[in-house]
Amino acid sequence: MNPTDQADNRASSPAEPGASGKENYHHAAIVYDFDGTLARGNVQEHSFLPSLGIEDAADFWQGVDRSAEEQDGDRILMYLWHMLREAERRGRPITRESLARHGADVSLFPGVGDWFSRMNGYARERSLILEHYLISSGNREIIEGCPIRSEFRRIFASSYLYDEQSRAAWPGTAVNYTTKTQYLFRINKGIMNNWDDHGVNRWLPMEERPLPFTRMIFIGDGETDIPSMKMVRHQGGFSIAVFDPDAREDPKTQENVYRLISEDRVNFVAPANYRAGSQLDIIVRGIIGRFARDTGYRE
């Protein structure tokens, strides 16, 4: 069974405090992109491409872009297809297990390892149950091999279909910049799968939705996150753009930051430093404190 499709429960979230029953605990969420947000670069670049002898990731992505333009196709589908093609050319068929092994080599940003437990504890002290979700255009199977996989209640990302020999046969899910917003509504309405279109489109009063946008934070880094950043902010939540701390002086990084601020896409911008006491840590704790205050919590 696909680990992402296991029973819908809150096992990955902190257990609900239930000692006295006198306090009313509310759910809040942080929704993350992955590539460039929690981890450096793209997940394919850390070990998958090198394992095929592709040392220059730029060549791979240029091929993806050419195919997308020539075929007038979706870039996410094109990269999934190129991964399959390059592996088949070298007699290295892709399996779910082989992709997951590459996840162990992904380089996470500083502080990510203990970020989730710190935020969960901070929220719990303020009568909030904090859930973590991932919405990524990156490859789900590689992400599921990362050491932080168990921190997420649900991972929505691009993935493959598998044949009878458990080999990847064709793209199964493609998450691009516009479909990311669909998954925000799935989280908002409590629909933890890719296939239930009826449920995600069904009208549901705001007060009946399990996770309101007003208690949601979206953290992303790039162009594929802009619609999600804008939508969460428009719906009353908070959007944060992060950038690689080592690329602070890069003109492209600075241009991206200026644009996100000037175009009113995000509430905050910070380096992707998840350590305690960092700018990002302070911003998120401040937002969690506001969520708690809005639900009636007082120090």
C-alpha positions as a Markdown table, in Angstrom:
| # | Residue | x | y | z |
|---|---|---|---|---|
| 1 | Met | 0.0 | 0.0 | 0.0 |
| 2 | Asn | 1.2 | 3.5 | -0.8 |
| 3 | Pro | 2.1 | 5.0 | 2.6 |
| 4 | Thr | 0.5 | 8.3 | 1.6 |
| 5 | Asp | -2.9 | 6.5 | 1.1 |
| 6 | Gln | -3.1 | 4.8 | 4.4 |
| 7 | Ala | -6.0 | 5.4 | 6.7 |
| 8 | Asp | -6.9 | 9.0 | 7.2 |
| 9 | Asn | -5.9 | 9.8 | 10.7 |
| 10 | Arg | -4.0 | 12.3 | 12.7 |
| 11 | Ala | -1.2 | 9.9 | 13.7 |
| 12 | Ser | 1.4 | 12.3 | 12.2 |
| 13 | Ser | 0.1 | 15.2 | 14.2 |
| 14 | Pro | 0.5 | 15.6 | 17.9 |
| 15 | Ala | -2.0 | 13.7 | 19.9 |
| 16 | Glu | -4.9 | 15.8 | 21.0 |
| 17 | Pro | -4.6 | 16.8 | 24.7 |
| 18 | Gly | -7.5 | 15.3 | 26.5 |
| 19 | Ala | -6.8 | 15.4 | 30.1 |
| 20 | Ser | -9.5 | 17.6 | 31.5 |
| 21 | Gly | -11.9 | 18.2 | 28.6 |
| 22 | Lys | -12.3 | 21.8 | 29.9 |
| 23 | Glu | -10.3 | 23.4 | 27.1 |
| 24 | Asn | -11.4 | 23.6 | 23.5 |
| 25 | Tyr | -8.6 | 22.7 | 21.2 |
| 26 | His | -8.6 | 24.0 | 17.7 |
| 27 | His | -6.8 | 22.7 | 14.6 |
| 28 | Ala | -4.3 | 24.8 | 12.7 |
| 29 | Ala | -2.0 | 23.9 | 9.8 |
| 30 | Ile | 1.3 | 24.7 | 8.2 |
| 31 | Val | 1.3 | 23.8 | 4.5 |
| 32 | Tyr | 4.7 | 23.5 | 2.8 |
| 33 | Asp | 6.2 | 23.3 | -0.6 |
| 34 | Phe | 9.3 | 21.0 | -0.6 |
| 35 | Asp | 12.0 | 21.8 | -3.2 |
| 36 | Gly | 13.6 | 25.1 | -2.2 |
| 37 | Thr | 11.4 | 25.4 | 0.9 |
| 38 | Leu | 12.4 | 22.5 | 3.2 |
| 39 | Ala | 15.2 | 21.2 | 1.1 |
| 40 | Arg | 17.8 | 22.7 | -1.2 |
| 41 | Gly | 17.4 | 22.3 | -4.9 |
| 42 | Asn | 15.1 | 19.8 | -6.6 |
| 43 | Val | 14.7 | 16.3 | -5.1 |
| 44 | Gln | 15.9 | 14.6 | -8.3 |
| 45 | Glu | 19.2 | 16.4 | -8.3 |
| 46 | His | 20.6 | 15.0 | -5.0 |
| 47 | Ser | 21.2 | 11.4 | -6.0 |
| 48 | Phe | 18.6 | 10.2 | -8.6 |
| 49 | Leu | 20.2 | 12.0 | -11.6 |
| 50 | Pro | 23.8 | 11.3 | -10.5 |
| 51 | Ser | 22.9 | 7.6 | -10.1 |
| 52 | Leu | 22.1 | 7.7 | -13.9 |
| 53 | Gly | 25.3 | 9.4 | -14.7 |
| 54 | Ile | 23.7 | 12.8 | -15.2 |
| 55 | Glu | 26.1 | 15.1 | -13.4 |
| 56 | Asp | 24.7 | 18.4 | -14.9 |
| 57 | Ala | 21.1 | 18.8 | -13.7 |
| 58 | Ala | 20.8 | 21.8 | -15.9 |
| 59 | Asp | 21.0 | 19.5 | -19.0 |
| 60 | Phe | 18.1 | 17.4 | -17.7 |
| 61 | Trp | 15.9 | 20.4 | -17.0 |
| 62 | Gln | 16.7 | 22.0 | -20.4 |
| 63 | Gly | 15.5 | 18.7 | -22.0 |
| 64 | Val | 12.3 | 18.9 | -19.9 |
| 65 | Asp | 11.7 | 22.5 | -21.1 |
| 66 | Arg | 12.4 | 21.6 | -24.7 |
| 67 | Ser | 9.9 | 18.7 | -24.6 |
| 68 | Ala | 7.3 | 20.8 | -22.9 |
| 69 | Glu | 7.6 | 23.5 | -25.6 |
| 70 | Glu | 7.8 | 21.1 | -28.5 |
| 71 | Gln | 4.9 | 18.9 | -27.3 |
| 72 | Asp | 2.9 | 21.9 | -25.9 |
| 73 | Gly | 2.7 | 19.8 | -22.7 |
| 74 | Asp | 2.7 | 20.3 | -19.0 |
| 75 | Arg | 6.2 | 20.7 | -17.6 |
| 76 | Ile | 5.5 | 18.5 | -14.6 |
| 77 | Leu | 4.4 | 15.6 | -16.8 |
| 78 | Met | 7.4 | 16.2 | -18.9 |
| 79 | Tyr | 9.9 | 15.9 | -16.1 |
| 80 | Leu | 8.2 | 12.7 | -14.8 |
| 81 | Trp | 8.4 | 11.3 | -18.4 |
| 82 | His | 12.0 | 12.3 | -18.7 |
| 83 | Met | 12.9 | 10.5 | -15.4 |
| 84 | Leu | 11.3 | 7.4 | -16.8 |
| 85 | Arg | 13.0 | 7.7 | -20.2 |
| 86 | Glu | 16.5 | 8.4 | -18.8 |
| 87 | Ala | 16.2 | 5.4 | -16.4 |
| 88 | Glu | 15.0 | 3.0 | -19.1 |
| 89 | Arg | 17.8 | 4.1 | -21.5 |
| 90 | Arg | 20.3 | 2.9 | -18.9 |
| 91 | Gly | 18.4 | -0.3 | -18.0 |
| 92 | Arg | 17.6 | 1.1 | -14.5 |
| 93 | Pro | 13.8 | 0.7 | -14.2 |
| 94 | Ile | 12.2 | 3.0 | -11.6 |
| 95 | Thr | 10.4 | 1.4 | -8.6 |
| 96 | Arg | 8.8 | 3.0 | -5.6 |
| 97 | Glu | 11.5 | 1.5 | -3.4 |
| 98 | Ser | 14.4 | 2.8 | -5.5 |
| 99 | Leu | 12.9 | 6.3 | -5.5 |
| 100 | Ala | 12.4 | 6.3 | -1.8 |
| 101 | Arg | 16.1 | 5.4 | -1.3 |
| 102 | His | 17.1 | 8.6 | -3.1 |
| 103 | Gly | 15.0 | 10.5 | -0.5 |
| 104 | Ala | 17.5 | 9.7 | 2.2 |
| 105 | Asp | 20.1 | 11.8 | 0.4 |
| 106 | Val | 18.1 | 15.0 | 0.2 |
| 107 | Ser | 19.7 | 18.0 | 1.9 |
| 108 | Leu | 17.3 | 19.7 | 4.3 |
| 109 | Phe | 17.7 | 23.3 | 5.4 |
| 110 | Pro | 19.1 | 24.1 | 8.8 |
| 111 | Gly | 16.8 | 23.4 | 11.7 |
| 112 | Val | 14.2 | 21.4 | 9.7 |
| 113 | Gly | 14.9 | 18.2 | 11.7 |
| 114 | Asp | 13.4 | 19.5 | 15.0 |
| 115 | Trp | 11.2 | 22.3 | 13.6 |
| 116 | Phe | 8.0 | 20.2 | 13.7 |
| 117 | Ser | 8.3 | 19.1 | 17.3 |
| 118 | Arg | 9.1 | 22.7 | 18.4 |
| 119 | Met | 6.1 | 24.2 | 16.5 |
| 120 | Asn | 3.8 | 21.4 | 17.7 |
| 121 | Gly | 4.8 | 22.0 | 21.3 |
| 122 | Tyr | 4.4 | 25.8 | 21.0 |
| 123 | Ala | 0.9 | 25.4 | 19.5 |
| 124 | Arg | -0.2 | 22.8 | 22.0 |
| 125 | Glu | 0.7 | 25.1 | 24.9 |
| 126 | Arg | -1.8 | 27.6 | 23.3 |
| 127 | Ser | -4.6 | 25.1 | 22.9 |
| 128 | Leu | -4.0 | 24.4 | 19.2 |
| 129 | Ile | -3.4 | 21.1 | 17.4 |
| 130 | Leu | -0.9 | 21.9 | 14.7 |
| 131 | Glu | -1.0 | 19.7 | 11.5 |
| 132 | His | 1.6 | 19.7 | 8.8 |
| 133 | Tyr | 0.9 | 19.2 | 5.1 |
| 134 | Leu | 3.1 | 19.1 | 2.0 |
| 135 | Ile | 2.0 | 20.2 | -1.5 |
| 136 | Ser | 4.8 | 19.8 | -4.0 |
| 137 | Ser | 5.5 | 19.6 | -7.7 |
| 138 | Gly | 8.4 | 17.3 | -6.8 |
| 139 | Asn | 8.4 | 13.6 | -6.8 |
| 140 | Arg | 6.3 | 12.1 | -4.0 |
| 141 | Glu | 8.1 | 8.8 | -3.9 |
| 142 | Ile | 11.5 | 10.5 | -3.3 |
| 143 | Ile | 10.0 | 12.9 | -0.7 |
| 144 | Glu | 8.5 | 9.9 | 1.1 |
| 145 | Gly | 12.0 | 8.5 | 1.6 |
| 146 | Cys | 13.1 | 11.7 | 3.4 |
| 147 | Pro | 13.7 | 11.4 | 7.2 |
| 148 | Ile | 10.9 | 14.0 | 7.9 |
| 149 | Arg | 8.2 | 12.1 | 6.0 |
| 150 | Ser | 6.3 | 11.0 | 9.2 |
| 151 | Glu | 5.9 | 14.7 | 10.3 |
| 152 | Phe | 3.2 | 15.2 | 7.6 |
| 153 | Arg | -0.4 | 14.3 | 7.9 |
| 154 | Arg | -0.6 | 14.1 | 4.1 |
| 155 | Ile | 1.9 | 14.5 | 1.2 |
| 156 | Phe | 0.4 | 15.8 | -2.0 |
| 157 | Ala | 3.0 | 15.6 | -4.8 |
| 158 | Ser | 3.7 | 14.3 | -8.3 |
| 159 | Ser | 3.9 | 10.6 | -8.6 |
| 160 | Tyr | 3.8 | 7.5 | -10.8 |
| 161 | Leu | 1.5 | 4.6 | -11.7 |
| 162 | Tyr | 3.1 | 1.2 | -11.2 |
| 163 | Asp | 2.7 | -2.0 | -13.2 |
| 164 | Glu | 2.5 | -5.7 | -12.1 |
| 165 | Gln | 6.3 | -5.8 | -11.5 |
| 166 | Ser | 6.1 | -2.7 | -9.3 |
| 167 | Arg | 7.9 | -0.6 | -12.0 |
| 168 | Ala | 6.9 | 3.0 | -12.7 |
| 169 | Ala | 4.9 | 2.9 | -15.9 |
| 170 | Trp | 3.4 | 6.3 | -16.3 |
| 171 | Pro | 2.8 | 9.6 | -14.4 |
| 172 | Gly | -0.1 | 9.1 | -12.0 |
| 173 | Thr | -0.4 | 12.6 | -10.4 |
| 174 | Ala | 1.0 | 15.9 | -11.7 |
| 175 | Val | 1.0 | 18.8 | -9.2 |
| 176 | Asn | 1.6 | 22.1 | -11.0 |
| 177 | Tyr | 1.3 | 25.7 | -9.9 |
| 178 | Thr | -2.4 | 25.9 | -10.4 |
| 179 | Thr | -3.4 | 22.4 | -9.1 |
| 180 | Lys | -1.6 | 23.2 | -5.8 |
| 181 | Thr | -4.6 | 25.4 | -4.9 |
| 182 | Gln | -6.9 | 22.4 | -5.3 |
| 183 | Tyr | -5.0 | 20.7 | -2.5 |
| 184 | Leu | -5.4 | 23.6 | -0.2 |
| 185 | Phe | -9.2 | 23.2 | -0.6 |
| 186 | Arg | -8.8 | 19.4 | 0.0 |
| 187 | Ile | -7.0 | 20.2 | 3.3 |
| 188 | Asn | -9.6 | 22.9 | 4.1 |
| 189 | Lys | -12.5 | 20.4 | 3.6 |
| 190 | Gly | -10.7 | 17.3 | 5.1 |
| 191 | Ile | -10.4 | 15.4 | 1.8 |
| 192 | Met | -7.1 | 13.5 | 2.1 |
| 193 | Asn | -6.9 | 12.0 | -1.4 |
| 194 | Asn | -6.3 | 12.9 | -5.1 |
| 195 | Trp | -9.4 | 11.3 | -6.6 |
| 196 | Asp | -12.5 | 12.6 | -4.8 |
| 197 | Asp | -13.4 | 15.4 | -7.1 |
| 198 | His | -17.0 | 15.4 | -5.9 |
| 199 | Gly | -16.0 | 16.0 | -2.3 |
| 200 | Val | -13.6 | 18.8 | -3.1 |
| 201 | Asn | -16.2 | 20.6 | -5.2 |
| 202 | Arg | -19.1 | 20.0 | -2.9 |
| 203 | Trp | -20.4 | 23.1 | -1.1 |
| 204 | Leu | -19.6 | 23.1 | 2.6 |
| 205 | Pro | -20.4 | 25.9 | 5.0 |
| 206 | Met | -17.2 | 27.6 | 6.2 |
| 207 | Glu | -18.0 | 26.8 | 9.9 |
| 208 | Glu | -18.2 | 23.0 | 9.0 |
| 209 | Arg | -14.8 | 22.8 | 7.3 |
| 210 | Pro | -12.3 | 20.9 | 9.4 |
| 211 | Leu | -9.4 | 23.3 | 8.8 |
| 212 | Pro | -10.3 | 26.9 | 8.1 |
| 213 | Phe | -8.0 | 29.0 | 5.9 |
| 214 | Thr | -7.9 | 31.6 | 8.7 |
| 215 | Arg | -5.8 | 29.1 | 10.7 |
| 216 | Met | -3.5 | 28.1 | 7.8 |
| 217 | Ile | 0.1 | 29.1 | 7.0 |
| 218 | Phe | 1.6 | 28.4 | 3.6 |
| 219 | Ile | 5.4 | 28.4 | 3.2 |
| 220 | Gly | 6.9 | 28.3 | -0.3 |
| 221 | Asp | 9.7 | 29.6 | -2.3 |
| 222 | Gly | 9.1 | 29.9 | -6.1 |
| 223 | Glu | 6.8 | 30.7 | -9.0 |
| 224 | Thr | 4.9 | 27.4 | -8.6 |
| 225 | Asp | 3.8 | 28.6 | -5.2 |
| 226 | Ile | 2.5 | 32.0 | -6.1 |
| 227 | Pro | -1.2 | 31.1 | -6.7 |
| 228 | Ser | -1.2 | 29.2 | -3.4 |
| 229 | Met | 0.5 | 32.1 | -1.5 |
| 230 | Lys | -2.0 | 34.5 | -2.9 |
| 231 | Met | -5.0 | 32.3 | -2.2 |
| 232 | Val | -4.2 | 31.5 | 1.4 |
| 233 | Arg | -3.6 | 35.2 | 2.1 |
| 234 | His | -6.8 | 36.2 | 0.3 |
| 235 | Gln | -8.8 | 33.6 | 2.4 |
| 236 | Gly | -7.5 | 35.1 | 5.6 |
| 237 | Gly | -4.5 | 32.9 | 6.3 |
| 238 | Phe | -0.8 | 33.8 | 6.1 |
| 239 | Ser | 1.8 | 33.2 | 3.4 |
| 240 | Ile | 5.5 | 33.2 | 3.9 |
| 241 | Ala | 8.1 | 33.1 | 1.1 |
| 242 | Val | 11.5 | 31.6 | 2.0 |
| 243 | Phe | 14.8 | 31.6 | 0.2 |
| 244 | Asp | 18.1 | 29.8 | 0.5 |
| 245 | Pro | 20.2 | 31.6 | 3.2 |
| 246 | Asp | 23.3 | 30.9 | 1.2 |
| 247 | Ala | 21.9 | 32.7 | -1.9 |
| 248 | Arg | 20.9 | 35.9 | -0.1 |
| 249 | Glu | 23.2 | 38.0 | -2.3 |
| 250 | Asp | 22.2 | 36.3 | -5.5 |
| 251 | Pro | 20.5 | 38.8 | -7.8 |
| 252 | Lys | 17.9 | 36.3 | -8.8 |
| 253 | Thr | 17.0 | 35.7 | -5.2 |
| 254 | Gln | 16.8 | 39.4 | -4.5 |
| 255 | Glu | 14.6 | 40.0 | -7.6 |
| 256 | Asn | 12.3 | 37.2 | -6.5 |
| 257 | Val | 11.9 | 38.6 | -3.0 |
| 258 | Tyr | 11.3 | 42.2 | -4.3 |
| 259 | Arg | 8.7 | 40.9 | -6.8 |
| 260 | Leu | 6.8 | 38.8 | -4.2 |
| 261 | Ile | 6.6 | 41.8 | -1.9 |
| 262 | Ser | 5.8 | 44.4 | -4.5 |
| 263 | Glu | 3.1 | 42.3 | -6.1 |
| 264 | Asp | 1.5 | 41.7 | -2.7 |
| 265 | Arg | 1.8 | 37.9 | -2.9 |
| 266 | Val | 3.0 | 37.2 | 0.6 |
| 267 | Asn | 2.8 | 38.4 | 4.2 |
| 268 | Phe | 6.4 | 37.7 | 5.1 |
| 269 | Val | 9.7 | 36.9 | 3.5 |
| 270 | Ala | 12.5 | 35.1 | 5.4 |
| 271 | Pro | 15.6 | 32.9 | 4.9 |
| 272 | Ala | 14.9 | 29.2 | 5.0 |
| 273 | Asn | 16.5 | 28.8 | 8.4 |
| 274 | Tyr | 14.3 | 26.7 | 10.6 |
| 275 | Arg | 16.5 | 26.9 | 13.7 |
| 276 | Ala | 15.0 | 28.1 | 17.0 |
| 277 | Gly | 15.3 | 31.8 | 17.3 |
| 278 | Ser | 15.6 | 32.4 | 13.5 |
| 279 | Gln | 13.6 | 35.0 | 11.7 |
| 280 | Leu | 11.3 | 32.3 | 10.3 |
| 281 | Asp | 10.9 | 30.7 | 13.7 |
| 282 | Ile | 9.8 | 34.0 | 15.2 |
| 283 | Ile | 7.4 | 34.8 | 12.4 |
| 284 | Val | 5.6 | 31.4 | 12.6 |
| 285 | Arg | 5.4 | 31.5 | 16.3 |
| 286 | Gly | 3.9 | 34.9 | 16.1 |
| 287 | Ile | 1.3 | 33.7 | 13.6 |
| 288 | Ile | 0.5 | 30.7 | 15.8 |
| 289 | Gly | 0.0 | 33.0 | 18.7 |
| 290 | Arg | -2.4 | 35.1 | 16.7 |
| 291 | Phe | -4.4 | 31.9 | 15.8 |
| 292 | Ala | -4.6 | 31.0 | 19.5 |
| 293 | Arg | -5.7 | 34.5 | 20.4 |
| 294 | Asp | -8.4 | 34.4 | 17.7 |
| 295 | Thr | -9.8 | 31.1 | 19.1 |
| 296 | Gly | -10.1 | 32.6 | 22.6 |
| 297 | Tyr | -6.7 | 31.6 | 24.2 |
| 298 | Arg | -5.3 | 34.0 | 26.7 |
| 299 | Glu | -1.8 | 34.0 | 28.3 |
